Amino acid sequence: MTLHLIGAMAVGGVIGLERSYHGRPAGFRTHTLVCLASSLLMLVTLYQAKWLPAGASMEAFRTDPTRMAQGIMTGIGFLGAGVIFKEGLSVRGLTTAASIWITSALGVLIGIGFYFPAIVATILTVGVLSLFRVIEARIPSHHYAQHFLSFGRNDAMEEEEVRSMLQAHGFTIANISYRVSDSGDDFEYRMVIRTSGSDKFASLARFLRAHSRIKTFRISPTGD
């Protein structure tokens, strides 16, 4: 039993260290405890003969280990949901939630003594969390941002001018909305913009900062 629990602590700690290194909300201690708890609960079914009353019939008190595993994975879903949050158009914490879920599965494997698949899965998990980060960064993809522009009400750019300005900097508009400020003095564009390179946000910000007609602006890139 001690070997099972120590193994679970080691596996959970390895994955947790990777998460802590990248500053995620669920890190070293959280992943270690998740894996340890999963392993501990599986020991209840693996060694049920140890805690059943003396002389009790195993047929009368038999528990199904798979039901315990299902309960563990369901409970972990609530913990995983706690690290997922939405910020504007960005949804953050999905990878951390997935790492908590697979750490729980590894705890189940170690709890029943399946050390080989648990070790292999741990190596693959750490590889996905670390090496795949580099691959993902090199995959061509679109980058999105929430974009806000504010002009004087009587000195606002027309929509076509705004579109042309953004297109000249390598952006396209995914959707756009319009608003007059509560004071009635400003006219605002709120939009989602798209580009193929994240470095273009900085160049757009420099241009907007120097533009005399623009009163205020905001560029909020989305992402995990």
Phi, psi and omega in degrees: 000319179297319179299318179299314185289320178294319177299319179295320178298319182294313182295313179297323180294323180298313180291321179297325179298320179297318179292319179295321180301325181265014171070030181278153184296326176257106187241228190301305184292320181298311181294323178297315180293323178298313181294318180296316180295320179297316179295318181298317180292326178290332176297333178300319180275328182292324181246042183296335179295338182284330185251354175290150179305145180301132179080002180287146178285128179297329179292325182285330185245016185297133176248149183266113181301327182293329178291324176296316179298319178297318178296320178298311183294327177293316179296324180294334178302323179292321178293318179297321180296334181289341181259002178262127177215154183255131179230100187066236176268357182271137172247115185250152175096001182295319180292321178296319177298319178294323180292325175296318182297313182288331175296321176296319178297322177295322176298321177298315180298315181291326179299327180263002175091015178272074187289319184299306178297330179293318180294315179299315180295326177296315179299315179295321181295313178297323177297317179296317183290330184256302184291321181294338176299319180292317179297316181299323181293336182265352179285128178300134181203164176275146176243134183246156176207148169278131186234134182230130177231138180231131178235164168297144187302325182261009180225032184276145172292145172287159183301322181296324177295318180297316180297318180295320179298315180291322180296324179295337179260010174090021182245151168236155182264123179280318172201160186214145175225165187230149182201140169261134183298161181300327179285342181084003184269336187240150173245132188237141168252131173238128187208167171247123182249156185227142177212166181265352181221128182293338180291344182286341178297318181295318180293324177295320180297320179297319180294315182295325181295329182269355184280123187288333184278341183274121181279311177218155174209160176213135174236115183240093180299145178260165179153174182280000000 
